[in-house]
Every structure is written in structure tokens, then in C-alpha cells.
Amino acid sequence: MRLEELHSLQQPQSKIPAELSFIVTTQVMELLFDLVRHEWTLAQQALREDDLPAALAALRRGAHAQNVLVESWDLLATMTPQEFNAFRPAFGEASGFQSSAFLHLEFLLGNKNPALLSMYDGMPQTRAELDEALRAPSLYDDALALLARRGLPLRAEPSAQRYRPSEEVAAAWRLVYTDPEHAALQPLGEALLDVAERVTRWRQRHLSAVKRTMGGKPGSGGSSGLTWLRKSAEQDVFPELWTIRDEL
């Protein structure tokens, strides 16, 4: 477990007690990002092998890790603006938006933006890994490819750009939920919604935590802070699975 090394990685830059909570919470989140990525990657592999039970099991395990991610914001819930501002200058221009593990998850969700790769120009290995993730099918792409192989009328076309909702995809999911011939795929739709709902919860908790600890000030890396977080929290993951509910 390399516990001695693990416990040596918390090195506050100030004497503010809240800084240690911030460091530990951030490190825990990073580890959970990797765990969620591990499970989503296993789910993708299972989907490509037409092994729906294995894919559902991986998504279920990933959802448990997502639950812990969401609740990890509780560790920062009581931090006051005075406490946060007391150690914030130690960040310099560092920002949570620079987390490569977080960005990898966003790419897996289909929330792809090639321009963000420039942040890693000085980290060739990290940039190469993210470039591969950008060009590879997302988790949703692999789910849609399975639907196509199971006879649903849609074309699975992975893209290195941000996913855009499609009426063709909505029609396919509509059949999954209304046509008994495709009912066996409903658990996949529900498992993906479990993923999507937890992503939204995490984004909402992030928004709430930032609003409480720093208000509308710009992020430490120069981001728009609350504006960006609010827009992100309002963006549905796997959008067609939400929109078809109006008709079911």
C-alpha cells in the first residue's frame, strides 16, 4: 500500500488548519477519479465484447465510487472565505481544472474539447494519454455501438469533438424503453443514467462549495469560476436518456 509514502504527500504551505483538509480532499478526489476511470474503462471493454452483465457490474461499481466523490465535498463544507483566502495565494496559477484525471473522465463522458490539451504541452506523456482518450470512443459511444449491433436503427460514429444530442439516438433509446424486443437493453440505459445523475450531483456540489468559500471571484487558474461551474452543472450527460422521459 506504500502507506508511508502516502502519508508524506500532505505538505501544507501555511499554518491555516483548513489547508490540510483541502489538500487531503483534493488528493482523495484524484484517487477516486482514477478508480471511476478504471471502472468505466472496464465497462467499455465489456460493451465492446457484447458482455452486458459485466458492463453493468462495472458501471455499478463505478457508481459507488461516484457516490463517495460526491460526498467528499462534505470535507470542505464548513470552510469559510477567510480560511480559504488565507492559504489560496500558495496555489499560484494552479487550478483544479488542470487535473488530467478529471479531464480524462470528461472525455470518457463525451465532453471533449481539443483546445484543453494545450495545458499539458510541458507534460508529453500526460498529453499523449489525453490525446488518445480524446480520439477514442467515449463510454456513451460504446453503449450506442452496442445498441446498433443489437438491431437499433442508428449509426455509431465516435468523434473527437464534444458530443451533440441527436434525434436518431433519442429514437433508438425510445425503442429500448417501449419495444419489448429491445427491453433487455433497458438496464444499460438505467445504469448510464446512474452515472449521469452522479456526475451532475458532483458538479452541483462543486458549484455550491465554490460559491460558499469564494463567491464569484475568478478561479485561481484564471477560470470564470461560478459562471463556468453553473454552466457545467446545467449540462445533461447522455442527454437523450433524459429527453425521452418526457414521452415515457
PyMOL commands that set and color helices and strands:
alter all, ss='L'
color gray80, all
select helices_A, chain A and resi 3-6+17-48+52-76+81-91+96-98+100-108+114-120+124-135+139-149+167-178+180-214+226-233+239-246
alter helices_A, ss='H'
color red, helices_A
deselect
rebuild
show_as cartoon
